[in-house]
Amino acid sequence: KDKSMNGFDGEIKRLEQLSIGGSGPVGGASPKTSASFQGGYLNVPGIDMSDIIRGQGSYTFAAWIKPSDLGGNKFLFGQTSQGIHNGIRNNSFLHQAHWGADTNGSTNLNGYDATKNDGWIHATWTYDGETDTGKIYIDGKLDWSGDKRAPNGSGNLIIGGSNGGGDNYKGQVDDIAVWDTPLSEDQVLSLSKGASPLLRD
């Protein structure tokens, strides 16, 4: 359920593979609960990606993640048809992809020390449609920045998979947040230090 005032509730797909429960990151905004994605995903019909696809829109996708599987393609944010697929890819890197404009971050998660938050990592992907610039952040620090073109494909946002629900992210997630603007580095850092995403609406 969307906790902002926007009303963009998600529809759970593969209910038996998505559950609510367990604790979140100690350093996050809601440490008492989280969600477990094990092949299930959320379809969010209210968040249409058309403006971004036309090069007239931007985004920020952010979440606390605690992956249980770093192998293969494990996408957390995607579209119902091709287009955006951001998550974990290429031997355990945070990855930003627009279906043909694919980029790894610089940090391999296999060797990343996330012990201060019990294995939780704050991950953020931004895209500025005006300048065609993509950025990947890990725990509030810029991990990659560079040229990125608008995604192709069609449809609306999905969370927990890509291209209609494949290549699913597996692990716990908390404080999933989406904006239609690229947040600044200071705003991303604030989220990684426990600020509530609801304060960024």
Contacts in CASP RR format, 6 or more apart in sequence:
PFRMAT RR
TARGET T0000
AUTHOR 0000-0000-0000
METHOD contacts of the structure
MODEL  1
KDKSMNGFDGEIKRLEQLSIGGSGPVGGASPKTSASFQGGYLNVPGIDMS
DIIRGQGSYTFAAWIKPSDLGGNKFLFGQTSQGIHNGIRNNSFLHQAHWG
ADTNGSTNLNGYDATKNDGWIHATWTYDGETDTGKIYIDGKLDWSGDKRA
PNGSGNLIIGGSNGGGDNYKGQVDDIAVWDTPLSEDQVLSLSKGASPLLR
D
1 9 0 8 1.000
1 10 0 8 1.000
2 8 0 8 1.000
2 9 0 8 1.000
2 10 0 8 1.000
3 198 0 8 1.000
4 198 0 8 1.000
4 201 0 8 1.000
5 201 0 8 1.000
6 201 0 8 1.000
8 44 0 8 1.000
8 46 0 8 1.000
8 47 0 8 1.000
8 178 0 8 1.000
9 44 0 8 1.000
10 42 0 8 1.000
10 43 0 8 1.000
10 44 0 8 1.000
10 45 0 8 1.000
10 159 0 8 1.000
11 42 0 8 1.000
11 43 0 8 1.000
11 44 0 8 1.000
11 45 0 8 1.000
12 18 0 8 1.000
12 40 0 8 1.000
12 42 0 8 1.000
13 40 0 8 1.000
13 41 0 8 1.000
13 42 0 8 1.000
13 43 0 8 1.000
13 165 0 8 1.000
14 39 0 8 1.000
14 40 0 8 1.000
14 41 0 8 1.000
15 40 0 8 1.000
17 37 0 8 1.000
17 38 0 8 1.000
17 39 0 8 1.000
17 40 0 8 1.000
17 168 0 8 1.000
18 35 0 8 1.000
18 36 0 8 1.000
18 37 0 8 1.000
18 38 0 8 1.000
18 39 0 8 1.000
18 40 0 8 1.000
18 41 0 8 1.000
18 42 0 8 1.000
19 35 0 8 1.000
19 36 0 8 1.000
19 38 0 8 1.000
20 33 0 8 1.000
20 34 0 8 1.000
20 35 0 8 1.000
20 36 0 8 1.000
21 33 0 8 1.000
21 34 0 8 1.000
21 35 0 8 1.000
21 36 0 8 1.000
22 33 0 8 1.000
22 34 0 8 1.000
22 36 0 8 1.000
22 172 0 8 1.000
23 31 0 8 1.000
23 32 0 8 1.000
23 33 0 8 1.000
23 34 0 8 1.000
24 30 0 8 1.000
24 31 0 8 1.000
24 32 0 8 1.000
24 33 0 8 1.000
24 34 0 8 1.000
24 64 0 8 1.000
24 66 0 8 1.000
24 120 0 8 1.000
24 172 0 8 1.000
24 174 0 8 1.000
25 31 0 8 1.000
25 34 0 8 1.000
25 64 0 8 1.000
25 66 0 8 1.000
25 117 0 8 1.000
25 118 0 8 1.000
25 119 0 8 1.000
25 120 0 8 1.000
25 122 0 8 1.000
25 174 0 8 1.000
26 117 0 8 1.000
26 118 0 8 1.000
26 120 0 8 1.000
27 117 0 8 1.000
27 120 0 8 1.000
27 193 0 8 1.000
27 194 0 8 1.000
28 64 0 8 1.000
28 117 0 8 1.000
28 120 0 8 1.000
28 122 0 8 1.000
28 174 0 8 1.000
28 175 0 8 1.000
28 194 0 8 1.000
29 175 0 8 1.000
29 194 0 8 1.000
29 195 0 8 1.000
29 196 0 8 1.000
29 197 0 8 1.000
29 198 0 8 1.000
30 174 0 8 1.000
30 175 0 8 1.000
30 196 0 8 1.000
33 174 0 8 1.000
34 64 0 8 1.000
34 66 0 8 1.000
34 172 0 8 1.000
34 173 0 8 1.000
34 174 0 8 1.000
35 172 0 8 1.000
35 173 0 8 1.000
35 174 0 8 1.000
35 176 0 8 1.000
36 171 0 8 1.000
36 172 0 8 1.000
36 173 0 8 1.000
37 160 0 8 1.000
37 168 0 8 1.000
37 169 0 8 1.000
37 170 0 8 1.000
37 171 0 8 1.000
37 172 0 8 1.000
37 173 0 8 1.000
38 68 0 8 1.000
38 168 0 8 1.000
38 170 0 8 1.000
38 171 0 8 1.000
39 160 0 8 1.000
39 168 0 8 1.000
39 169 0 8 1.000
39 170 0 8 1.000
40 160 0 8 1.000
40 168 0 8 1.000
41 158 0 8 1.000
41 159 0 8 1.000
41 160 0 8 1.000
41 161 0 8 1.000
41 165 0 8 1.000
41 166 0 8 1.000
41 168 0 8 1.000
41 169 0 8 1.000
42 158 0 8 1.000
42 159 0 8 1.000
42 160 0 8 1.000
43 80 0 8 1.000
43 156 0 8 1.000
43 158 0 8 1.000
44 156 0 8 1.000
44 157 0 8 1.000
44 158 0 8 1.000
44 159 0 8 1.000
45 156 0 8 1.000
46 156 0 8 1.000
46 157 0 8 1.000
47 156 0 8 1.000
47 157 0 8 1.000
47 178 0 8 1.000
48 155 0 8 1.000
48 156 0 8 1.000
49 79 0 8 1.000
49 83 0 8 1.000
49 84 0 8 1.000
49 151 0 8 1.000
49 153 0 8 1.000
49 154 0 8 1.000
49 155 0 8 1.000
49 156 0 8 1.000
49 157 0 8 1.000
50 154 0 8 1.000
50 155 0 8 1.000
51 57 0 8 1.000
51 180 0 8 1.000
52 58 0 8 1.000
52 59 0 8 1.000
52 84 0 8 1.000
52 127 0 8 1.000
52 129 0 8 1.000
52 150 0 8 1.000
52 151 0 8 1.000
53 83 0 8 1.000
53 150 0 8 1.000
53 151 0 8 1.000
53 152 0 8 1.000
53 153 0 8 1.000
53 154 0 8 1.000
54 150 0 8 1.000
55 129 0 8 1.000
55 150 0 8 1.000
56 129 0 8 1.000
57 129 0 8 1.000
57 130 0 8 1.000
57 180 0 8 1.000
58 126 0 8 1.000
58 127 0 8 1.000
58 128 0 8 1.000
58 129 0 8 1.000
58 130 0 8 1.000
58 180 0 8 1.000
58 181 0 8 1.000
58 182 0 8 1.000
59 84 0 8 1.000
59 125 0 8 1.000
59 126 0 8 1.000
59 127 0 8 1.000
59 178 0 8 1.000
59 179 0 8 1.000
59 180 0 8 1.000
59 181 0 8 1.000
59 182 0 8 1.000
60 124 0 8 1.000
60 125 0 8 1.000
60 126 0 8 1.000
60 177 0 8 1.000
60 178 0 8 1.000
60 179 0 8 1.000
60 181 0 8 1.000
60 182 0 8 1.000
60 183 0 8 1.000
60 188 0 8 1.000
61 76 0 8 1.000
61 77 0 8 1.000
61 86 0 8 1.000
61 124 0 8 1.000
61 125 0 8 1.000
61 126 0 8 1.000
61 177 0 8 1.000
61 178 0 8 1.000
62 122 0 8 1.000
62 123 0 8 1.000
62 124 0 8 1.000
62 125 0 8 1.000
62 175 0 8 1.000
62 176 0 8 1.000
62 177 0 8 1.000
62 178 0 8 1.000
62 183 0 8 1.000
62 188 0 8 1.000
62 191 0 8 1.000
62 197 0 8 1.000
63 76 0 8 1.000
63 122 0 8 1.000
63 123 0 8 1.000
63 173 0 8 1.000
63 174 0 8 1.000
63 175 0 8 1.000
63 176 0 8 1.000
63 177 0 8 1.000
64 117 0 8 1.000
64 120 0 8 1.000
64 121 0 8 1.000
64 122 0 8 1.000
64 123 0 8 1.000
64 173 0 8 1.000
64 174 0 8 1.000
64 175 0 8 1.000
65 76 0 8 1.000
65 120 0 8 1.000
65 121 0 8 1.000
65 122 0 8 1.000
65 123 0 8 1.000
65 169 0 8 1.000
65 171 0 8 1.000
65 172 0 8 1.000
65 173 0 8 1.000
66 118 0 8 1.000
66 119 0 8 1.000
66 120 0 8 1.000
66 121 0 8 1.000
66 171 0 8 1.000
66 172 0 8 1.000
66 173 0 8 1.000
67 74 0 8 1.000
67 88 0 8 1.000
67 109 0 8 1.000
67 169 0 8 1.000
67 170 0 8 1.000
67 171 0 8 1.000
68 170 0 8 1.000
68 171 0 8 1.000
68 172 0 8 1.000
69 170 0 8 1.000
69 171 0 8 1.000
70 88 0 8 1.000
70 92 0 8 1.000
70 109 0 8 1.000
70 110 0 8 1.000
71 88 0 8 1.000
71 91 0 8 1.000
71 92 0 8 1.000
72 88 0 8 1.000
72 89 0 8 1.000
72 91 0 8 1.000
72 167 0 8 1.000
73 85 0 8 1.000
73 88 0 8 1.000
73 89 0 8 1.000
73 162 0 8 1.000
73 167 0 8 1.000
74 87 0 8 1.000
74 88 0 8 1.000
74 89 0 8 1.000
74 167 0 8 1.000
74 168 0 8 1.000
74 169 0 8 1.000
74 170 0 8 1.000
75 85 0 8 1.000
75 86 0 8 1.000
75 87 0 8 1.000
75 88 0 8 1.000
75 89 0 8 1.000
75 95 0 8 1.000
75 160 0 8 1.000
75 161 0 8 1.000
75 162 0 8 1.000
75 166 0 8 1.000
75 167 0 8 1.000
75 168 0 8 1.000
75 169 0 8 1.000
76 86 0 8 1.000
76 87 0 8 1.000
76 88 0 8 1.000
76 123 0 8 1.000
76 159 0 8 1.000
76 160 0 8 1.000
76 161 0 8 1.000
76 169 0 8 1.000
76 173 0 8 1.000
77 84 0 8 1.000
77 85 0 8 1.000
77 86 0 8 1.000
77 87 0 8 1.000
77 125 0 8 1.000
77 157 0 8 1.000
77 158 0 8 1.000
77 159 0 8 1.000
77 160 0 8 1.000
77 161 0 8 1.000
77 162 0 8 1.000
77 178 0 8 1.000
78 84 0 8 1.000
78 85 0 8 1.000
78 86 0 8 1.000
78 157 0 8 1.000
78 158 0 8 1.000
78 159 0 8 1.000
78 160 0 8 1.000
78 161 0 8 1.000
78 162 0 8 1.000
78 163 0 8 1.000
78 164 0 8 1.000
79 85 0 8 1.000
79 151 0 8 1.000
79 153 0 8 1.000
79 154 0 8 1.000
79 155 0 8 1.000
79 156 0 8 1.000
79 157 0 8 1.000
79 158 0 8 1.000
79 162 0 8 1.000
79 163 0 8 1.000
79 164 0 8 1.000
80 154 0 8 1.000
80 155 0 8 1.000
80 156 0 8 1.000
80 158 0 8 1.000
80 163 0 8 1.000
80 164 0 8 1.000
80 165 0 8 1.000
81 153 0 8 1.000
81 154 0 8 1.000
81 155 0 8 1.000
81 163 0 8 1.000
81 164 0 8 1.000
82 99 0 8 1.000
82 151 0 8 1.000
82 152 0 8 1.000
82 153 0 8 1.000
82 154 0 8 1.000
82 163 0 8 1.000
83 97 0 8 1.000
83 98 0 8 1.000
83 99 0 8 1.000
83 151 0 8 1.000
83 152 0 8 1.000
83 153 0 8 1.000
83 162 0 8 1.000
83 163 0 8 1.000
84 97 0 8 1.000
84 98 0 8 1.000
84 99 0 8 1.000
84 151 0 8 1.000
84 157 0 8 1.000
84 162 0 8 1.000
85 95 0 8 1.000
85 97 0 8 1.000
85 99 0 8 1.000
85 161 0 8 1.000
85 162 0 8 1.000
85 163 0 8 1.000
85 167 0 8 1.000
86 95 0 8 1.000
86 96 0 8 1.000
86 97 0 8 1.000
86 125 0 8 1.000
87 94 0 8 1.000
87 95 0 8 1.000
87 96 0 8 1.000
87 123 0 8 1.000
87 125 0 8 1.000
87 169 0 8 1.000
88 94 0 8 1.000
88 95 0 8 1.000
88 109 0 8 1.000
88 169 0 8 1.000
89 95 0 8 1.000
89 97 0 8 1.000
89 102 0 8 1.000
89 104 0 8 1.000
90 104 0 8 1.000
91 108 0 8 1.000
91 110 0 8 1.000
92 108 0 8 1.000
92 109 0 8 1.000
92 110 0 8 1.000
93 104 0 8 1.000
93 105 0 8 1.000
93 106 0 8 1.000
93 107 0 8 1.000
93 108 0 8 1.000
93 109 0 8 1.000
94 104 0 8 1.000
94 105 0 8 1.000
94 107 0 8 1.000
94 109 0 8 1.000
94 123 0 8 1.000
94 125 0 8 1.000
94 136 0 8 1.000
94 138 0 8 1.000
94 143 0 8 1.000
94 144 0 8 1.000
95 102 0 8 1.000
95 103 0 8 1.000
95 104 0 8 1.000
95 105 0 8 1.000
95 136 0 8 1.000
96 102 0 8 1.000
96 103 0 8 1.000
96 105 0 8 1.000
96 125 0 8 1.000
96 127 0 8 1.000
96 134 0 8 1.000
96 135 0 8 1.000
96 136 0 8 1.000
96 144 0 8 1.000
96 148 0 8 1.000
97 103 0 8 1.000
98 127 0 8 1.000
98 148 0 8 1.000
98 149 0 8 1.000
98 150 0 8 1.000
98 151 0 8 1.000
98 152 0 8 1.000
99 151 0 8 1.000
99 152 0 8 1.000
99 153 0 8 1.000
100 152 0 8 1.000
101 148 0 8 1.000
101 149 0 8 1.000
101 151 0 8 1.000
103 134 0 8 1.000
103 136 0 8 1.000
103 144 0 8 1.000
103 146 0 8 1.000
103 148 0 8 1.000
104 144 0 8 1.000
105 136 0 8 1.000
105 138 0 8 1.000
105 143 0 8 1.000
105 144 0 8 1.000
106 143 0 8 1.000
106 144 0 8 1.000
107 138 0 8 1.000
107 143 0 8 1.000
109 121 0 8 1.000
112 121 0 8 1.000
112 138 0 8 1.000
114 120 0 8 1.000
114 121 0 8 1.000
114 139 0 8 1.000
120 172 0 8 1.000
120 174 0 8 1.000
121 138 0 8 1.000
121 139 0 8 1.000
122 137 0 8 1.000
122 138 0 8 1.000
122 139 0 8 1.000
122 140 0 8 1.000
122 191 0 8 1.000
122 192 0 8 1.000
123 136 0 8 1.000
123 137 0 8 1.000
123 138 0 8 1.000
124 135 0 8 1.000
124 136 0 8 1.000
124 137 0 8 1.000
124 140 0 8 1.000
124 183 0 8 1.000
124 188 0 8 1.000
124 191 0 8 1.000
124 192 0 8 1.000
125 134 0 8 1.000
125 135 0 8 1.000
125 136 0 8 1.000
125 137 0 8 1.000
126 134 0 8 1.000
126 135 0 8 1.000
126 137 0 8 1.000
126 182 0 8 1.000
126 183 0 8 1.000
126 188 0 8 1.000
127 133 0 8 1.000
127 134 0 8 1.000
127 135 0 8 1.000
127 148 0 8 1.000
127 182 0 8 1.000
128 134 0 8 1.000
128 182 0 8 1.000
129 150 0 8 1.000
132 147 0 8 1.000
132 148 0 8 1.000
132 149 0 8 1.000
132 150 0 8 1.000
133 145 0 8 1.000
133 146 0 8 1.000
133 147 0 8 1.000
133 148 0 8 1.000
133 182 0 8 1.000
134 144 0 8 1.000
134 145 0 8 1.000
134 146 0 8 1.000
134 147 0 8 1.000
134 148 0 8 1.000
134 182 0 8 1.000
135 142 0 8 1.000
135 144 0 8 1.000
135 145 0 8 1.000
135 146 0 8 1.000
135 182 0 8 1.000
136 142 0 8 1.000
136 143 0 8 1.000
136 144 0 8 1.000
136 145 0 8 1.000
137 143 0 8 1.000
137 185 0 8 1.000
137 188 0 8 1.000
137 192 0 8 1.000
139 192 0 8 1.000
140 185 0 8 1.000
140 188 0 8 1.000
140 189 0 8 1.000
140 191 0 8 1.000
140 192 0 8 1.000
140 193 0 8 1.000
141 189 0 8 1.000
142 185 0 8 1.000
157 178 0 8 1.000
158 164 0 8 1.000
158 165 0 8 1.000
159 176 0 8 1.000
160 168 0 8 1.000
160 169 0 8 1.000
160 173 0 8 1.000
161 167 0 8 1.000
161 168 0 8 1.000
161 169 0 8 1.000
175 191 0 8 1.000
175 196 0 8 1.000
175 197 0 8 1.000
177 191 0 8 1.000
177 197 0 8 1.000
177 200 0 8 1.000
179 200 0 8 1.000
183 191 0 8 1.000
183 200 0 8 1.000
187 200 0 8 1.000
191 197 0 8 1.000
191 200 0 8 1.000
END
